[in-house]
């Protein structure tokens, strides 16, 4: 029997906000339980630390430059097949609730042809941060009519999820994509907006090592950021409770992850768009059919693997053009030749490329952020993650690491050629 599939996507959530990844405050008891009973991926990464490009990757199984969504504000091409298209062909009811960010309509409703194949249920805003705040706002339904909500945004969005689960017909399995905005900052207020009381409730946090010695706005903003993460977790708990009430829990696969992380203006002038772990490392948990037993997977995985994983859960063979691999291959223990590095494209702050291996982080860039790619890059960062997990010492100009840089440059050039067609020239840091 085909399982129901529920994909829950947070926005701008660091991996270390979850207890199962080391967070000491009781922020995520429900997600921690999912990890305990399901499968947790210790080293999961985005392919692009920007909202739209990361979302295009999840929907298509392609890198951002392959779909053309290399930065925000570019609609997903209408010819691209998505996970919704594939699942609908094999009998799934496909629905979407929350932030879309792949239509470039801003605060206007998303027309049907820009919804990526989600034809059975739709309640969304292209940029949810433009139609709502931490409290109150609206989304648009399938007929492009405004649907208002009052209350904390995560709670209200989950109310819509529960309503969908209760009211849908049971003739088909469902694939529901739930995309929360939290813990992303509220753009027009220039703050993270946790539930009322978050600043006091979560004030006694342990400062992450990558933030402790750097400037930024984390000192003021981190408690509300944790409040957002706590709220999402509470609402994940509400969803699981409802699945149990409806008798759907045993046959529903839940996948939880985020589009990118957050460095709180410690690495550049905003919150992501860099090669650092705080930008690219994300939580990833799978819970349900095919993902049970409380396992922890230590191989490097990325958002590129999500589309093949969802298709595999539905019994759909991965299209040859999808570059990722089903995470079921890792869980089965039968995997061979799993990639030993993650390739990351970076935009909007620069035109950058990076590779993350189990030990090293190597990044190159040009300052011109208007280009999707470049024929020439300069080395920018080299970190030894084994000795320097918080990336506080940049080794890119250290002559004693010349051999390491050359080896990593070769790996990165190979990945760029594989994905983008040509191998660039990489010059020393200036």
DRENFI-964642 format. One line per 2 residues: their letters; for each residue x negated, y, z of C-alpha. Coordinates in steps of 0.001 Angstrom, whole numbers. Example, Ala and Ser with C-alpha at 12.3 -4.5 7.8 and 13.67 -1.06 7.14 Angstrom:
2
as	-12300,-4500,7800  -13670,-1060,7140
//
This chain:
430
xx	0,0,0  -1314,3432,-911
xx	-2023,5512,2205  -724,8994,2781
xx	-3609,11460,2633  -3754,14623,4720
xx	-6675,16928,4023  -7213,19635,6660
xx	-9540,22463,5674  -10742,25164,8047
xx	-12544,28283,6843  -16016,29389,7919
xx	-16336,26832,10743  -19743,25870,12080
xx	-20268,22177,12751  -21372,22823,16329
xx	-17987,24204,17407  -16791,20608,17878
xx	-17487,18619,21025  -18492,15574,18987
xx	-21272,17713,17461  -22465,19022,20830
xx	-20137,21867,21819  -19950,21857,25638
xx	-16720,23813,26107  -13438,21880,25654
xx	-12725,23387,22245  -11797,20331,20150
xx	-10372,17389,22157  -8153,16226,19289
xx	-10862,16310,16648  -13218,14638,19106
xx	-10683,11828,19503  -10470,11503,15724
xx	-14259,11199,15622  -14232,8626,18425
xx	-11703,6438,16612  -12638,7227,13020
xx	-15869,8207,11240  -17947,11308,11864
xx	-20488,12526,9329  -23371,13989,11307
xx	-24994,15886,8438  -22319,17366,6187
xx	-22835,20420,3993  -21085,22760,1628
xx	-22247,23026,-1975  -21703,26800,-1954
xx	-21386,28980,1196  -18635,31159,-305
xx	-14872,30497,-10  -13719,30240,-3636
xx	-16647,28259,-5045  -16489,25740,-2195
xx	-12765,25256,-2793  -13270,24724,-6511
xx	-15776,22008,-5652  -13314,20209,-3369
xx	-10528,20339,-5962  -12606,19155,-8925
xx	-15641,17249,-7664  -17890,19593,-9648
xx	-20479,22189,-8713  -19284,25804,-8822
xx	-21296,26676,-11915  -19717,23723,-13737
xx	-16187,25032,-13254  -17242,28669,-13642
xx	-16188,29480,-10054  -19665,30529,-8996
xx	-18325,33455,-6909  -15034,34645,-5427
xx	-12447,36293,-7665  -12602,33797,-10533
xx	-9473,31670,-11119  -9910,27919,-11381
xx	-9739,27224,-15132  -6353,25795,-16087
xx	-7998,22958,-18006  -9766,21561,-14961
xx	-8319,18326,-13626  -7983,18357,-9837
xx	-7444,15783,-7125  -3768,16762,-7191
xx	-3550,15946,-10906  -5116,12524,-10450
xx	-3031,11588,-7409  213,12717,-8990
xx	-478,10425,-11953  -593,7398,-9628
xx	2637,8215,-7812  1710,10644,-5053
xx	3787,13616,-3995  1270,16452,-3876
xx	1649,19531,-1691  -336,22552,-608
xx	71,24799,2467  -2155,27773,3311
xx	-5030,29649,1706  -5711,28883,-1981
xx	-8315,31440,-3097  -8598,30043,-6620
xx	-6205,32312,-8520  -7638,35821,-8034
xx	-4156,37194,-7306  -5137,38683,-3953
xx	-1984,39586,-2021  327,38596,-4898
xx	1921,35134,-5277  110,32458,-7256
xx	1926,31547,-10500  2500,27822,-11175
xx	-174,27489,-13854  -2862,28630,-11379
xx	-1948,26173,-8597  -4340,23395,-9563
xx	-1677,20779,-10179  118,21053,-6813
xx	3570,20747,-8363  5698,19054,-5699
xx	5366,21414,-2743  3772,24827,-2500
xx	3625,27350,347  495,29448,79
xx	-1244,32759,-402  -4214,33160,-2677
xx	-6066,35216,-62  -4235,34555,3196
xx	-6359,37217,4875  -4669,39774,2587
xx	-1081,38746,3420  -1430,38150,7164
xx	-3395,38774,10340  -4214,36627,13328
xx	-632,37300,14325  2204,37638,11764
xx	2245,37711,7994  3615,35857,5005
xx	2937,33308,2286  4807,32496,-940
xx	6848,29426,-1815  7074,27495,-5074
xx	9493,30055,-6524  6988,32840,-5648
xx	9332,34161,-2944  7852,35687,190
xx	8118,33552,3334  7473,35563,6497
xx	6174,34210,9795  5810,35681,13256
xx	3357,34406,15822  -223,33198,15789
xx	-1103,32323,12198  -2430,28815,12884
xx	671,27905,14917  3021,29236,12243
xx	1226,27500,9417  1389,24242,11357
xx	5127,24767,11870  5438,24696,8082
xx	3330,21513,7934  5583,19783,10472
xx	8678,20936,8597  7266,19438,5396
xx	6515,16113,7075  9996,15906,8611
xx	11973,16912,5522  10180,15183,2653
xx	11629,12104,1007  9854,8832,1753
xx	9962,7380,-1747  6328,8211,-2500
xx	3109,8467,-528  2067,12063,43
xx	-1125,14008,-443  -934,17234,1550
xx	-3712,19826,1473  -3566,22060,4579
xx	-5869,25076,4309  -6207,27246,7428
xx	-7877,30659,7305  -9290,30378,10814
xx	-11940,30761,12117  -12734,33159,9234
xx	-12913,36798,10344  -9967,39079,9563
xx	-11388,41275,6808  -9428,44457,7302
xx	-9892,44404,11094  -13555,43372,10862
xx	-13083,40901,13737  -12449,37264,14455
xx	-8915,36999,15811  -8459,34168,18263
xx	-5249,33642,20216  -4609,36272,22881
xx	-6867,35582,25847  -9688,33964,23886
xx	-12325,36483,24961  -11805,35593,28613
xx	-11073,31907,28133  -14180,31147,26102
xx	-16636,33721,27468  -18877,31143,29174
xx	-20150,29536,25975  -23664,28291,25465
xx	-25315,30456,22811  -26318,28367,19777
xx	-30080,28289,19332  -29971,29822,15866
xx	-28174,32908,17223  -29869,33396,20577
xx	-32957,35209,19361  -31420,37112,16465
xx	-29338,40251,16110  -25800,40162,14740
xx	-22326,40456,16202  -22066,37004,17794
xx	-22213,38355,21343  -18914,40203,20880
xx	-17251,37863,18419  -18137,34300,19445
xx	-15430,33844,22143  -12660,34734,19682
xx	-14318,32545,17060  -14151,29623,19490
xx	-10551,30569,20240  -9722,30162,16552
xx	-11387,26736,16527  -9515,25719,19682
xx	-6218,26750,18107  -6843,24687,14986
xx	-7664,21686,17147  -4481,22099,19180
xx	-2508,22185,15956  -4279,19135,14568
xx	-3005,17457,17722  538,18631,16924
xx	275,17153,13431  -988,13795,14704
xx	1811,13682,17276  4365,14307,14529
xx	2858,11623,12299  3238,9180,15181
xx	6855,10224,15796  7655,9690,12124
xx	5947,6292,12027  3401,7550,9476
xx	207,7620,11526  -1071,4098,10825
xx	-914,4608,7077  -2167,8203,6899
xx	-5791,9081,6214  -6775,12439,7717
xx	-9913,14182,6482  -11093,17278,8334
xx	-13839,19621,7176  -14603,23287,6382
xx	-15674,25281,3340  -18857,26705,4921
xx	-20286,27888,8235  -20939,31231,9911
xx	-24152,32966,11002  -22579,36119,12515
xx	-24635,38606,10527  -27927,37203,11744
xx	-29248,36265,8298  -27767,38978,6086
xx	-25150,41714,6288  -22135,39420,6690
xx	-21304,35860,7762  -22432,33282,5192
xx	-23995,33415,1694  -27393,32104,2774
xx	-29259,28805,2754  -29383,28488,6550
xx	-27769,25660,8497  -25381,28153,10079
xx	-24082,28937,6563  -24080,25505,4938
xx	-23637,22860,7651  -20028,21925,8392
xx	-18005,19428,10418  -16616,16395,8597
xx	-14430,13678,10105  -12324,10986,8445
xx	-9676,9173,10460  -7314,6474,9282
xx	-7223,3690,6686  -10753,2894,5548
xx	-12287,5095,8233  -12010,3445,11624
xx	-14299,2164,14332  -15899,5249,15849
xx	-18852,5236,13503  -21373,8036,13026
xx	-22889,8299,9542  -26312,9966,9416
xx	-26817,10180,5641  -26545,13625,4046
xx	-23087,14245,2570  -21378,17281,1091
xx	-18109,18734,-164  -19034,17232,-3515
xx	-18135,13826,-2042  -14608,14829,-996
xx	-12857,14460,-4363  -14262,10959,-5050
xx	-13355,9958,-1484  -9735,11082,-1813
xx	-9395,9369,-5188  -10900,6154,-3819
xx	-8434,6188,-915  -5605,6336,-3465
xx	-7098,3537,-5558  -8239,5832,-8355
xx	-11630,5222,-9955  -13936,8212,-9844
xx	-14249,10014,-13202  -17784,9855,-14534
xx	-18184,13636,-14486  -17697,13888,-10712
xx	-21175,14139,-9231  -20379,13102,-5666
xx	-19690,9619,-4365  -16900,8125,-2263
xx	-17732,8266,1417  -16210,4786,1662
xx	-19480,3555,114  -21352,4707,3217
xx	-18785,3323,5638  -18814,-87,3965
xx	-22553,-406,4484  -23005,-1628,932
xx	-24288,1639,-474  -27467,1797,-2495
xx	-29463,4824,-3616  -27460,7387,-1660
xx	-28919,10860,-2418  -31649,11955,-15
xx	-31013,15650,-535  -28149,18137,-827
xx	-28242,20761,-3562  -26720,24155,-2738
xx	-25861,27065,-5024  -25671,30549,-3454
xx	-23959,33649,-4848  -22752,37170,-4057
xx	-25654,37976,-1707  -28155,36887,-4390
xx	-28453,34308,-7107  -29959,31474,-5113
xx	-30572,27748,-5100  -31569,25519,-2203
xx	-32267,21911,-1395  -31809,20350,2033
xx	-33523,17041,2776  -33504,15216,6093
xx	-36530,17201,7212  -36903,20259,4992
xx	-34957,23295,3794  -36298,25000,665
xx	-34643,27980,-996  -35337,30196,-4002
xx	-33529,33290,-5268  -33445,36462,-7294
xx	-31874,39631,-5854  -29515,40130,-8818
xx	-26248,38663,-7521  -24330,39336,-10756
xx	-25755,36304,-12542  -24364,32769,-12179
xx	-27886,31381,-12650  -31423,32412,-13542
xx	-34305,31116,-15632  -36802,32363,-13046
xx	-36608,32265,-9235  -38915,33281,-6418
xx	-39471,31138,-3365  -37678,32628,-364
xx	-37469,30173,2543  -39120,26990,3760
xx	-38131,25492,7109  -39326,22362,8857
xx	-36037,21266,10421  -37745,18579,12459
xx	-39950,21073,14298  -37768,24162,13866
xx	-34071,23126,13860  -32884,26708,14384
xx	-34829,27994,11355  -36711,30730,13172
xx	-40080,30285,11413  -40205,30753,7651
xx	-43141,28776,6228  -42710,29851,2626
xx	-45988,31837,2535  -48018,29505,4745
xx	-50816,28031,2582  -50944,24856,4658
xx	-47505,23923,3299  -48359,24382,-379
xx	-48040,20659,-1113  -44655,20475,611
xx	-43418,23479,-1359  -44558,21933,-4620
xx	-42796,18659,-3871  -39585,20438,-2913
xx	-39797,22745,-5927  -39967,19677,-8166
xx	-36885,18206,-6474  -35009,21489,-6764
xx	-35925,21991,-10430  -34720,18467,-11162
xx	-31386,19108,-9425  -30891,22421,-11232
xx	-31604,20795,-14605  -29248,17918,-13813
xx	-26380,20266,-12929  -27067,23382,-14988
xx	-28902,22022,-18019  -32282,23728,-17785
xx	-35112,23641,-15279  -36111,27151,-14130
xx	-39523,28557,-13392  -40146,28922,-9657
xx	-42686,31556,-8633  -44335,32102,-5232
xx	-42657,34352,-2689  -43320,38043,-3199
//
